[in-house]
Amino acid sequence: MITPSLLLLAGLLLATAAAGMAATRLSIFLSHRLGVLDRPDPRKSHRKPVAYLGGLGILIGFMAGVLLLAVVKPSMTAVQGGPLLTILLGAVGIFLVGFWDDVRPIPAWGKLCLQIAVASAMWFAGVRVETVSYGFDEAMDLGALISYAITVGWYVGLMNAMNLVDGLDGLAGGIAFIVALALVGVSLVILPSPEVILGAFLAVMTAGAVLGFLTFNWHPAKTFMGDGGSLLLGYLLATAALISSTKTPTLLALSIPLVALGLPIFETSFSFLRRAVERRHPFEPDRRHLHYRLLDLGLDQRRVVLFLHFITAFLGINSVLLAAAESRVLYINVIFLVLGLIILIENLHFLERRRNGNGENPTTPPQDSIPAAGDAPAREKQLL
């Protein structure tokens, strides 16, 4: 059944997408005018300088969505005006952190400290995890210290997870778009509190802004989002998920959005664990991320991106189903999802060993599958 709320969400999605598209086109012009470009070199497949300010288009598109929401639904902005302003300021702040790193790379520890500062500001502003629900009517207060640690860890983890998967044209943007739509679905099936409704609007505005950006980011991309864009998307998704889930009657407040965000979170966790086992620096770049390993097995960029989008969509649909299910279903579903991802990684190991046994070099992908995104580890940039 189509309700006024669904029509408003759909209209906001389309309007924000249009604003994001116009803003991204403007960002491409500014990138070339200001010389903020990812220039070609022997390690990259693009042959011309590519605009590197796509994150600005996402930011402007999102801000346009907030302005439109204030016009068409003044009652919400009257009640949620404070949180919305805080979220906007945080979005601008984290974009500037990433943009600074794009223009003049900053040390990993400095970037991490700035991310923690933005996340801390959100916690002090009240956007935080305060309780853990372990039943439909029971919850446990976490206390200030644990609440702060979980909230900051959630923000920093998601921002860097989106930064890590931003390695191929359209990959990070497509994942963010699918996850944002999943968060809208989650918000629609759980308790209709003002916080959850705000989370739905934040998610749909994020989806619209990134959709406008994606029109210029499909392979071969005309613009890259840069660190400014990837950190911004991680921040917006973390905020929407946090706001949407804090009133959810589940075992763990963030369990459902964790499923929707399973791919980037699993990639980040697996990369850190792998480097720790190999006694390497946790932020040392390499080509062993899932999307690069698929490229090295012979898939081209478009197929790799579509495959990973399919996995994200599957996880997103599962998150919506879990939001409508009983809490005990969560245990079984999460176990099977984690096992599935582990099996996928193990199959990649098998295929790589098989290629090595045939005398092929798995580290040399086909020419048309060499990463084109300027945000990839091909730049040998640090994760943070």
C-alpha positions, 0 to 999 in steps of 0.5 A: 500500500502506497502511503503519504510517507512512502510518496514523500520518501520517493520524492525526496530520493528523486529530488536529492538524486537530481541535486546530487547529479547537478552538484557532481557535474559542478564538482567536475568543473571545479576539479579541473579548474582548481587542478584537483585531479587524479593524474594517470601513471603507469599503474592506472588504467585511466589515460586522462586526468580524472576529477577528484572532487566527487565527494563534494557533489555528494555533500551538496546533494545531501545538504539540498535534501535536508533543505528540501525536507525542511520546506516540505515537512517543517514539523519534523525539522521543528522537532529534529532541527537540533540533531539535523544541524549537528549531523550537517556540521559533522558531514561538512567536518568529515568531508573536509578531513578527507578533502585535506587528505586528498589534496595534501596527504596527512599521516594515518594517526592524524587522520584517525585523530580527526575521525575520532574528533568528529565521532566524539562530537556526535556522541556529545551531541546525543547521537549515540548508542546508550542501551543494549536491547536483549528482549522486546521489552527489556534493555540494559544501560551501557554507561557513558564510557562503554557508550562512548567507545561503541559509538566512536568505534562504530563511526570510525569503523564505518568511515574506514570501511567505506574508504577501503572498498572504494577501489573500483569505479562505482563500487563504493558508491553502489554499495552505499546506495544499496545499504542506504535503501536497506536502512530505509526498509529497516526503518519502515518495518520497526517502531515508528518513533521520531528517531526512526523516521529521521533515520529513514529520511537521512538514509533516503537522502544519502541514497539520492545524493550518491545516486546522482554521483554514480551517474558520473562514476560508472566505469570509465569514471568521469570523477572519483569521490576521493577520501572526502566522499568515502569518509562522508558516505561512511559517516552518513551511513553510520549516522542513519543506522545509529539513529534508526536502530537505537529504538529497535527491539533486538538483541543488539541495537546495531545487529540489523544494520551490521548485516546490511553493512556486512560486506565493507565491515567484513572486508575491513575486519578480514584485512586487519586480521590478515595483516596482524597474522602476517605481522604487518602494519594494519594500515599497510596497503595491498592488493588482497582485498576482495575486489582486487582478488576477483580482478586477479582471477580474471573478472573485468571491473564491471563484473566484479562491481556487479557481483559485489553489489549483488552480495550487498543487496542480498545482505540488505534484503536480509537486514530488512527481513530481520527487522521484521522477524523475531530476535532469535532468528538473528542468531541463525541468520548472522551465523549463516551469513558469516559462514557464507563470507568465509566460504567465499574467501576460502574459494578464492584461496582455492582458485588462486592456488589452482591458477598458481598450479597452472603456472599463471600469475594471479597478480597480473589482471587483464588490461581491461580489469586494472583498477581505474579508481584513484582512491584504490591502493594502486595509489599506495595510500594508507587506509586511514 
